[in-house]
């Protein structure tokens, strides 16, 4: 078993008395990043170029950390990766850069994280509608891990693999141990081990207990494009309880990523309640990228599409396409915690068409969340309370059950603490 070193020092500063919002001072060893006060928002780097990255650096109060990511779920992705690793051209690294859509000028001059999720076991032969994937060997995978290690100069995230009939929890733990062992060779970076959010309760406890014995205290919670909402709180609370029981939340660093952006979004909505913005209220230290579930389209043929148009009362296909654009490009409003359609956003927007482009949309939302998380962190650091802050957000006031879950104590309980503290 490898001698794991988290390469992180944690100084717990302020816990909210009425929730799971923790303010920590986290020092990253051997890194120019140095100390970071958390919760902290990671910037989504998908599609951004050098000019955009430089603008981000001007708009944030501290040097940003960029996350790029790859979700491997289609036969073409599995086979494309296999071909790069098994039958590379002379410039294998450039092929992997293209596979991950990394822009070298951005990546080489920034603090970076690379996350990767496999929807199926890459070490097995998987059946798809159009054929079978070719399994990777550990020798192939070792090269991939070395690439991820080199491309990640802030944190190194062990790729996550969906647990299913081809990879049970025991096999998953063996995989994580092997990956950590490979990544730990000649390493001075924080390595984060994955925790899939869709485990059952027994699996959560077994995995966290195992991580305790291994000494793994840097955890990245892969939300698998799930939303943070009332339906997920049982699972999240149970996970946090096990982390507190076996690892201690104040001695653990939690990196949330691949979180769904909005709660129960629908194409006809003009605004939706934020999902990813809620991460700091449930123990998140670093909030990474959002990812939407991969589903088929609204229809696979003209008849299905026409039925979809009629069902949702669109006039025609053109109106449907306009709605689809608005549905996937909503903007986060930090004052309310709603994601608004661009044409309904409460503040004036000069370049609407630009913000309909995925890279700019992600950049805008990342920076909005970055600023809002900073604001929330300062409030909690000063008041040790999240309930009063939550009450200022219209979207959360409109959903009292959701607000209640984010604040494990009531206002009356906070007043009781204040009374006794002032005696």
N, C-alpha and C positions, 0 to 999 in steps of 0.2 A: 504494500500500500504506500502511495506517494506521501511525502511529508509536505502537506499543504500549507502555504503561507498566503493569507489574504492580501498582504501588502496594503492594508488600510488600517488607519487608527481612527477610532470613533470617540468623540467627546459628546455625550448626551447633554443637550442644553436645556430644552424646555419641552415637556410633554403637556399636551392639552389635558386638563382635568376631566373633560367631558367627551373625550373622543380618542381616536387612534392617530391623531396628528402629532408627529414627533419632530421637533427641531433638533438637528444634530450638526455638529461641526466634524466633517469627515476629511481626514488628511490622506491623500493618495501618495504612497511612497514612490520615490524615484521618478516623479513626474513634475513637469513644469506647471501642471494644474495646481499643485499644492493643496491648500485647504478649500473646501466647498461647504457652504452652509446649505443644508437640505431641509425640506424637499426642494428639488432642483429639476427644471425641465430640460430635457435633451432636445436638440433641434432635429427635425426630420430632414434628412439630406437627399431624399429621393428626387432626382432630376435637377438638382440645383447646380449651377455653374459657378465659376470663380467669382464673377461679379456679384452674384446673389450671396455667396458665402461672405464676401467682404462687407456687403450691406448688413448681413446678420451681425457680424462682429461690431459694426458701428451702433447697432440698435440694442445690444445687450450690455448690461453693466459689468459683466465679467466675460472672459473668453469663453465662447460657447463650446459645447461638445456636440458633435454631429453623429447621428446614427443613420447608417444605410442598412438595408435589409433585403432578404430573399426568402420568399415562401415557395417551397418546391412541392407542387401538388399535381402537376400534369406530366404525362409521359414525355413530352418534349423537353421539359425541365430536367427530369431524371436522366434521360438519354443525352441531353446536351452536357450535363455535368460529367457523366460517365465518359463521354468522348474527350472532354478536356483533360480529365485526370488519367485516362487509360491510353489515349492515342493523341497526345498533344502535338501541336505544331511547335516550331522552334521558339515561339514566344508564348509559352503557356501562361505566364503571369498576366499578359495583356488579355488573353482569352478569359481568364477568371475575372479580370477587371470589368470586361464587357458583360460577363454573366451576372455580376453583382451591380452593374451599372455605376461603377466607381469612376469619378473624374479625378485623375491623378493630381491636377493642379489644386483642386480643392482639398483632397485627402492628405497630400504631403505637407500642407501648410496649416493643418487644423488638428484639434483634439477629436479623436474618432472612436466609434464603436460600430461593430458589424454584427448584426443578428441574423440567424438563419433557422428556419423551421422546416422540417420534413413532415409532410402530411402522411407519408407511409415510410416503412422501414427501408432505408436505402441499402441495407445489407441483404435484403431478400429480393427475389424475383416477384414483382408486383404485376397483377393483371389490370389492364386498362381496356376500354372499349376498342381502342385501335391497336392493341398489342401488349407486349410485356416489357417491363423495364429490366435492364441488366444490373445485377447486384454489384455494389462496390465491395472491394476488399479493405481490410484495415490498412494495408499499405497505401491504397488510393486515398483513404480517408485521412491518413496521417499528413499527407501533402496538403489536403484541404485545410486541416487544422493549423498547419504551419502558415498557410496563406492568411487565414483569419487572424492568427496571432500577430502577424506582421502588419496587417491592414488595420488593426485596432490598437491605437497607442494610448487610449484612455483606460478602457476596460476590455477584457476578453470574455465574450459570452460563449459558453459551450453550446453548439447547435442543439436545438430541441428536436425530438422525434416523437410523433404521436404514439401513445401507448394503445395497442390493439391486440388482436389475436396473434400477430406475428412478432410482437415485442411486449412481453408482460413486464410487470414492475421489477422483478428480479433481473431480467435481461437489461432493462433500462438502467438500473443502478450499476450493473457491470459496465454498460456502455459509458456512463458518466465517469466512472472511476478510470476507465481506460483513456478517455479523452482528457481528463484532468492530468493524468500521468504524462501524457504526450505534451500537453500545453505547458506543464510545469518545468520541462527541461529548458535550461538556460532562460529562465523567466524572472522578470522583476515587475510584472504588471498584475493588477487584481484580476483574478479569474472568477467568473460568476457561473454557478451551476444552475441548470434549469429546474423549475418547478411548474409542471403543467397544471393549469387552473382546473382542468376537467377531470381530475382524479376523484375517486370516491373517498369517503371519510376515512376508511381503514388504510387506503393507499397513502393519503396525506400523512397520517401519523407514522406509518412505516418509513416513508421517504424522509421526513424531517428527522426522525429518530436516527436513521442511517447517516444522514448528513451531519448530525451531531457527533457521532462516533468517528466520522472522517475528518471532523474539524472544519467542514465547509460552512463558512459564515457569510459569504457573498452569494445571494440568491437572486436569480432573475426569474420573475413570475411571468410565464408565457400565458397570456389571456386567450390565445387561440381565436382572436377576433370576437371575443365575448364582450358584452357590455357590463359596466359597473352599475348595477341597479338592484332594486329590492329582491329580485329573483336570484341574484348571485350572492347576497350578503351572508346567507347561511354558510355557503362554501368558503367565502373569504374570511369570515369570522372564525370558522373552525381552523383554517390555515393559520391565521394570526395567533390563535390560542396555542396551537402546537409549536409554532415558532417561539412564542413566549415561554412555553413549558420546557422545551428542550434546548433552545439556543439563546433565548433572551432577546427581545426586540431591540433593546438598547445596545446590544452587542452584535447586531446583524444588520447588513446593508441590503435593502430590498430595491431591486430594479424592475419596475413594471414595464412591459412592452407588449406590442401587438394587441392593444386594447381597442375595442370598438369606439368610434368617435362619439356617437349619439345613442340615446336610449330610444328604442322602438321607433326608429325613423320610418316614415312612409312617404311615398312620392308626392302625395297631396299636401303634406305638411308645409307650412311656411316657416315654422320654427320648431325645434326639438330640444329637449333637455340634454345637456352635456353629460357624457359618460366619462371620457378620459380625464376631464377636469376634476373629477371626484377622487382620483387616485390618492392625492396627498392626505385626504381625510380618512383613508383606511390603511395607513401605515407606509405608504410608498415614500422612498427616499429619492430615487431617480425615476422620472417618468419619460419613457421612450416614445416610439412612434405609435400611430394608430394604424389599424388594419381592418378593413371591412370583410365580412364573410364572402367566400368565393361561391357564388351560386350561378345557376344558369340564368339566361335572360328571361324577360317577362314572357317570352314565347319562342318556340323553336321554328315556327312557320308562320305564314301570313294569317292563317285562321286563328292561331293562338294569340298573335299580336292584336288582331282585330277584337277578339274577345276581351283582351286586357284593356284596350282603349274604351270599349263600351262599359266594362265593369267600373272603370274609374272616371267615366263621364268626360273623357277628352273629346274635343271636336274632331280631331284627325291625328294622323301620325306626327305631323309637324308640332302640334301642341304637346304631344307625348314626349318628343325629343327635347323640347324646351324644358319640360318638367324634370326630365332625367338629369339634365345639366344642373338645374337648380338643386336637385335632391343630393347630388354628390359634391356640391361645391359650397355648402353652407359655411358661414363664418362664425367663429366663437365671439360672443359678447361677454366680456368679463364682468360687466355691471349686473347682468341678469342670470348668467350661466345657461343661456339659450344659445343654440346654434341657429342663426337666421339665414333664410334664403338671401342671396346677395341683393336682390331687388327689395328686400324688406329690412335690411340692416339698419339699426337705429342711428348710426353715424353716417355722415356723408362719405361716399366712395367715389373717387375721381375716375379710376380706371377699372371699370367693371369687367371688361373683357379679359384683362390681364389676370384677374383673380379667378377666372373660370379655368385657367390652365392649372393642371395638377400641381406642378412644382411651386408656383407662386402661391396657390391656395394653401398648400402644406406649410410653406414658409410663413405666411401671414398668421395662420392658426398656431403654429409653434411659438412664434414670438408673443402673440397675445396670451397664450398659456404661460409662457415663461414669465412675463410681467405680472400676471395675476397670481401665480404661485409665489413669487417674491413678496407680493403684497399680503397674501394670506399668511405666509411664514412670519412676516414682521408683526402682524396682528397677534398671532398665537404666542410669539416670543414675548410680547408686551403684556398680553392679557391672560395667557394660559387657558384660553377658552375658544372653542370653535362654534358653539351654539349661537352666540351673538353675531358672529361673522356670517354664518349660514343664513341667519334671518334677514340679511341685507340682500340676498339673491332671490329675485322674483321666481325663477324657475323652481327653486327648492322650496320656497314658501307655498307654491301651488301644489307641491307633492309632499305633504307633511309626513307620510310614512317613510319616504326616502330621506327626508331631513332628520327624522328621528333615528334612523339607522346610522347616519353619519355622526350623530352626537349621542354617545351611549348614556349620558346623564341629562337631566332636565335643567332648565334655568333655575328652578327652585332649589335643586341640589347644589348648583354653583353658588347660589345666594347663601345656602347653609354653610358651605366651605368658607365663603367670605366672612360670614358672621363669626365663626369660631377662630378664623385666622386673625381677626382684628380685636379679639378679646384681650 
